[in-house]
Amino acid sequence: MMSERTRGLLVAWAVSVGAVVLALAASLIVVAIAGNSPAEAAQALFDGAFGSTSRFGAMLAKSVPLTLAALGWVLAFSARRINVGLEGQILAGGVVAAMVGLLISGIPTVIHLPLMLIGGIVGGCLWAGVAAWLWAKRDVNEIISTLLLNFVMFQVVSWLVSGPLEEPTHTLGQTEPIAATARWPVLIPGTPLRLDFFLLPLTAIGLSLLLRNTTAGFRLRATGANSTFAAYSGIRTKKVSVLALVASGGLAGLAGSSLIGAGTSGNMSDHFSANYGFEGIVVALLARNSPLACIPAALLFATLKQGGGLMEARVGVPSGLVQVTQGLVIILVAGAGYLFERHRATRVATPTPAAAVSVASESS
C-alpha cells in the first residue's frame, strides 16, 4: 500500500505539472489575444530549444546554473532560511573563479579547473556568509540582507569589468578570456555544452542523500520543521541555519564558476549571471524543494529561456512572455499548494464518524 509520504509527493508533483500546463496554456491565450498564432509560437519555442544540435546543447547548458541555483535555495530552505541573494552569490563566485582563471597560469587543467571551481564555491560562501553573520549576530532578516547584497555585488562586478580586470583596450567592459586550462572541456562539439553538465546529477543526488541519509541532513530538516523543538533536543539550530545559508551560497558560487568556465567567450562581463539566481528560485518552487526534481524543472525553464528568442524573431511574440509564464507558474504553484495544505488541515481537523462516536462514548 502506498505510504502517506509517497502519496503526498505524487500529489505535489502533479500540482506542479498542472501549474506548468495551465501557465503555458494561459501564455498561448495571451499570444492569441495579441493577434499571433499560438501554434506558430509553440512551434518556434520548441524549435528554439530542440530544432538543432546547437540549440539543444545551448538549452542543456542553460540548465546547469538554473539547477545549481535551485539546489542552493533548497539547501537553505531545508533549514527554513530564505536566501533570495542567489544572484549576488553567483556573481561573487564568478568573480573569484575569473580571478583564478586570469591570474594563475602555467598549470595543467587537472589542477587549474578544480582550483577555479573551489574559488567559485568559496566566493559564494563568503558572500552568503555576510548575510548569515548579520542574521546570527545582529538579528538582521536574511531576506532583506540577501536581497540588498545582490545590488552591492552588481556594482562590484560593474566596477571590476570596467576597471581593474578590464581587457587591455578598455573599450569592451569585460575581462580577457580566462586561461584555457581553467575552462571546462566541450561535451558536444559544435554546441556550448561542456562537461560541467555532469555537475547536475552529482549535486542533486548528493544533496538528496545529505538531506535524507545523514545526521547533518536530519539536523537541517529538524531545524526547518520546528527550530524550538530541535533546540530542546540538543541541536544547535543557529549554527545549523548559518551553515545552511553559507553552503547555499557555495552552490550558487559553483553556478557562477560554471558560467565563467563553460561560457562561450570564457570572460566575465557585466551582469553575466543573467538572472539565473532569481530564476533558480522559481525552479526550486516548481520542484517543490526536491533536489532531484530540480533537474527536470530546470530543463523546462531552460527550454523556455532558450526558445523565447526564436519565438520573438519568428513570430514577433516578445521574449518577455517567458517571464510572464514564469510568473504564472509561481502564482499557480503557490496558490495550489496553499489550497492543498488548507484542504489537508481541514481534513485532519474534522473527526471521522468513528472517531466522533469514540470521543462521545469516552465523555459519557
Helices and strands as residue ranges (DSSP letters): H 4-33, H 38-50, H 53-77, H 86-103, H 109-138, H 142-161, G 180-182, G 195-198, H 199-213, H 215-225, H 227-232, H 237-261, H 276-286, H 294-315, H 321-349, H 353-363
